[in-house]
Amino acid sequence: MRTLANLKTGETANIINIKISGDGFINRLYALGIKPNSKVKMIRNHRFFPLHICVGMTEIVMRKKYAKEIIVG
């Protein structure tokens, strides 16, 4: 099972599933374009910093603990 946190800088993948609990946070992710079947590109994945991703035309910085709950393929 590959997660968003496992993508390397420059890699692109499709979001398959989101396992994060809490309707409010899920709704926020959907509003930003992070939802199943969306294409996501990893702009920066550094060991000590949050992830920097691009979904469509939106760039987002996300904590790794949340990225580990997003399944990609």
N, C-alpha and C positions, 0 to 999 in steps of 0.2 A: 504494500500500500504506500503510494507516494503522496507526500503532502506538499503544500505550497512552500513550507519551510525548507524542503529538500531541493528546490530548484536552485540552480547555479546562476550567477549573473549572466544575463543575455539569453537565457532559455525561455521558451514560450510553451504554455500548456493550456489545456481546457479544464475548467473546474467541473468536477463530477458530482461532488456532494459537499455539504457544509454540516459539520457535526456540532457546532457551537450551540449551547442552550441559551435560552432567553430571547423572547420574541423581539424585544426592543433592539438588541444588538443585531439580530438577523435582519430586521427591517432597515437598519442603518447600512449594513453591508449591501443589501439589495438596492438601496437608493444610490449607492456609489457604483453600482454595476457589478458587484461581486456576487454572482449567482450561478447556479448550474448552467452549463453549456456556454459560459462566457470564456473568452480567451484572455489569458493573463500573461504578461511578460515581466520577468524579474529584472529590474534595473540595477539593484544593488542588494547583495546578500553577504553581509560581513558578519563575522563571528560575534563582535561586541556591540553591534548597532541594530536597530529595528530594520525590517525589510522595507525596501523601496520598490513598489510594483506599479505597473501600468495596466489599467483595464479600459479598453477603448481609448478615449481621449483624457481619462482621469488618472492622475498620478497620486498614489496613496502610500503613506508610511504606516506600517502595521507591526505590532508586537509579535515576536515569534511564537508566543504561547497561543495566540489566536490562529496564526498561520499553520500551526501543527494540527488544527482541527478542520482544515480545508483540504479535501482530497482532490488531487489533480491527475490527469492522465494524458 
